Amino acid sequence: MISGPDNSGTWAAIIDAATFRAGHNTTLVLVGATLLGIAAGLVGVFVMLRRRSLISDAVGHATLPGIATAFIIGNAIGMDGRSMAVLLPGAAIGAATGLLAIQWIVRATRLTEDAAIGAVLSVWFGVGVVLLSVIQTMEAGNQGGLKTFIFGQTAAMSATDARLMGAVAFTSIALVALLFRRLRVVAFDEAYARSLGLRVDLIDAALMALVVIVCAVGLQAVGLLLIVALLIIPAAAARFWTDRLMPLAALSAAAGGVSAFVGSVISASFARVPAGPAIVLVAGAIFLLGMLLAPSRGLVAGIIRQLSVRTRIQADHAMLHLATVGPMPIETALPPGLSGLLARAMLQRRGLVRCDERMVALTDAGLAAARLADRRRRLWRLYLIRHADIAASHVDLTADAVEHVVDPAILARLEAEIAAEDALDPPTQWPGRDP
Amino acid sequence: MANESRSNSPGSLLFDRPEHSADSPLSVHAMTVAYQRKPVLWDVDFDAPAGSMIAIIGPNGAGKSTFIKACLGLVKRASGIVEFWGSPYRDARLRVGYVPQREAVDWDFPVTVMDVVCMGRYGRAGWLRPISRADRQTASECIDRVGLAGFESRQISQLSGGQQQRVFLARALAQEADLYFMDEPFAGVDAATERAIVRLLHDLRARGTTVICVHHDLQTVETYFDHVVLMNMRIVASGTVSAAFTPENLRRTYGGRLTLLAEASEAVARAERGT
């Protein structure tokens, strides 16, 4: 126990822990956990980009039987079964057997990888849970420590564990930095990477080794049920905010670090709150924030974008309708609904239409705007017909000026074509606002 | 001259070495590729003439992409020898560039045009040394050569299909290779991109570079390329376009696929009228 039971769960305890005043041991554990979170965030970016998220989940679960076996063997030969020196190799062996089993199932049978992953994940975890209960019956004094491995308990960690965690986190961060360029090209274009002479199998193995290391070392802090979340969630959250790899890696590392720190502070301050769920909940909150609020990839931004396009199209249609037909009832010009209401508000704000209780009519400015909208509409239509090969990727219905999107030479030709059309078949005079 | 596939002649031995493999940018001998038990490519012999533009044509499933991948060691060869200027691929890697099919990668990947083209310099720069200013300069020249100047810091998902294809070409150019393998560079691109690629091919030919393209459009074989390989699990015929791109060879390559065959004869007829 790090924090005394007397102040557990109070604000004082939380502030003490967060400002590194809850004692030397707690401080070490917090720093270790934060470093681990940073490492997990960084490794997680490449796990996500290489599409290995699901398989790393299996790897995380497959460490349990290895850990339990290592614990039994370690105790039998007189070592401390809970020390990292015993558990780390056990975790690695467990993960490796799981990974090999998945690969073998995919190669030897007609099952797809997701089925193999699902099967191996649960069987290996099941074996681990059985071994844990065996440990519980045979060792009365020592089993408490192992149980925390499933959910994680920052408070149960020793200073030695924390130091090892920090060291391993540093090593994996360095390894990612060293492999950065290779990981990028392999994740983006595997065949091309191999044509450059890269050993893709070795790089994948290195990535999986990093996953195993993060999982094994993070067990005590986060617990193996949720350690994988620390690999996946920060990377997925960071993806909402950027389209560049370097900022993505930095943001993901930061998200991992913040989640681990805040979660550990909570776990250290409340005697009964396990660290894993606290850390994952913090990470989940960060993810949710990005999913909703990120500027271009976020849901809110997407809804606003879609609504503004629809509003724009509705307003254009209404103006053209009013220009050709003249004043009409509001619900005819602007069908009810959110985008209709928004379009009406926009047209009124810009002084393009005048409304009384029931009827709506164009103003002079509105008539001019309608002519512009009509020209834009005809240009786009002609452009799509004449330049179907390049057009699709250039059409932007919300673009105010076609000039900004379409090549000027092409635009001039289209204008000439429209003028010729009008000369042959003059457009009917628009009644506009006067009936 | 149209070479009949070597294994067609009864006297050929499986392991007699081709004579001028050291001059040829690519010489393939007795290469067989099999997935499971079914062969995909069977006993292929091929020597690429240096400095030529070579089209590989054939029906779907004929093993065209597999041929390229097997040459580069991306799929396992069941047997056979592949040499680049008389050396194995390992020793010639810097002189060989590869343009995969555009669909092979995730275009939402968080990299910019410049990042992707710089990958073409990795082979020369090594894996640890930072990309130098000279490397970036080369990369930006290549971006310019494919007509994408000004797009350097664009994220690749914001590009049209044709622009994405040109990014792949720029990456290959940045390798400054002497032999290029391109897997359907013309597939699904707009007219502007097609013209840009053709310009690039002619530019490469002028520099003495050899290009081997998997190609689908029989109509343009004659105008874009000077050599052609007709493939259908084995090489049916290969040689200069004028010698090997004949109705008879096309019939043997495309077999009973009537619509394709009709297209092919039409293309040949047009070519003959044109010359």
Interface residues (C-beta under 8 A of the other chain):
Chain A: L49 L178 R181 R182 R184 V185 A187 F188 D189 A191 Y192 R194 S195 L196 G197 R239 T242 D243 R244 L245 L248 D389 I390 A392 S393 H394
Chain B: K69 L72 G73 L74 R90 R93 V96 Y98 P100 A104 V105 D106 F109 P110 V111 T112 D115 V116 M119 Y122 G123 W127 L128 Q155 S157 S160 G161 G162 Q163 R171 D190 A191 A192
